Amino acid sequence: MPEVHVFMAEGRTDEQKKNMMRAITQALVDNLECPAEVVTVQIIESKWTDKMKGGRTFEERYAEKTPAGYRARGVEPAHDDEKGA
């Protein structure tokens, strides 16, 4: 019974997550020759402030690229300076 855990920062839609889990399930069915009924896929999401890469939170990393980009992902920046104020 294969089980896959996907760790990711929050911000994807339910539809995107469902499609990803279906694709992962199908990949295991195709490659491990197991029935889909025995495959478990779980998403573990973190807030952008609770996930870090390279010594900076995901919130900090994204704010450096484009503060306005938060709204495009449906996530509001936590700090006024990241809102462009």
C-alpha positions as CSV (number, residue, x, y, z in Angstrom):
1,M,0.0,0.0,0.0
2,P,2.0,3.0,-1.2
3,E,1.5,6.3,0.6
4,V,2.8,9.6,-0.6
5,H,3.1,12.8,1.5
6,V,3.4,16.1,-0.4
7,F,4.7,19.0,1.7
8,M,3.9,22.4,0.2
9,A,3.2,26.0,1.0
10,E,-0.4,27.0,1.1
11,G,-2.0,28.9,-1.8
12,R,-3.2,26.3,-4.3
13,T,-6.9,25.8,-5.1
14,D,-8.8,22.7,-4.0
15,E,-9.1,21.8,-7.7
16,Q,-5.3,22.1,-8.3
17,K,-4.6,19.9,-5.2
18,K,-7.2,17.3,-6.3
19,N,-5.7,17.1,-9.8
20,M,-2.2,16.7,-8.4
21,M,-3.3,13.9,-6.1
22,R,-5.0,12.1,-9.0
23,A,-1.9,12.4,-11.1
24,I,0.3,11.1,-8.3
25,T,-2.1,8.2,-7.8
26,Q,-2.1,7.4,-11.5
27,A,1.7,7.5,-11.6
28,L,1.9,4.9,-8.8
29,V,-0.7,2.7,-10.5
30,D,1.2,2.9,-13.8
31,N,4.7,2.3,-12.3
32,L,4.1,0.0,-9.3
33,E,1.3,-1.9,-10.9
34,C,-1.0,-1.5,-7.9
35,P,-4.7,-0.7,-7.8
36,A,-5.7,2.9,-7.2
37,E,-7.7,1.8,-4.2
38,V,-4.6,1.0,-2.2
39,V,-2.8,4.3,-2.9
40,T,-2.9,7.1,-0.3
41,V,-1.8,10.7,-1.1
42,Q,-1.8,13.3,1.6
43,I,-1.0,17.0,1.3
44,I,0.6,18.7,4.3
45,E,0.3,22.5,3.8
46,S,2.2,25.2,5.7
47,K,1.6,28.9,6.0
48,W,4.1,30.9,4.1
49,T,5.4,32.2,7.4
50,D,6.0,28.7,8.7
51,K,8.1,27.4,5.8
52,M,11.7,28.4,5.1
53,K,14.2,27.9,2.4
54,G,17.7,29.4,2.3
55,G,17.2,31.1,5.6
56,R,14.2,33.2,4.5
57,T,10.5,32.3,5.0
58,F,8.5,31.7,1.8
59,E,6.7,34.9,2.6
60,E,10.0,36.9,2.6
61,R,11.2,35.1,-0.6
62,Y,8.0,35.9,-2.5
63,A,7.8,39.5,-1.2
64,E,11.3,40.0,-2.7
65,K,10.1,38.9,-6.1
66,T,6.8,40.8,-6.3
67,P,4.7,42.0,-3.4
68,A,1.6,42.4,-5.6
69,G,2.0,38.7,-6.5
70,Y,0.4,37.7,-3.2
71,R,-3.0,38.8,-4.3
72,A,-2.7,36.8,-7.6
73,R,-2.4,33.7,-5.4
74,G,-5.2,34.7,-3.1
75,V,-2.8,35.4,-0.1
76,E,-2.6,38.7,1.6
77,P,0.9,39.9,2.7
78,A,1.3,39.9,6.5
79,H,3.2,43.2,6.7
80,D,2.3,46.7,5.5
81,D,5.6,47.2,3.7
82,E,4.8,44.1,1.6
83,K,1.4,45.6,0.6
84,G,3.2,48.4,-1.2
85,A,2.3,51.0,1.5
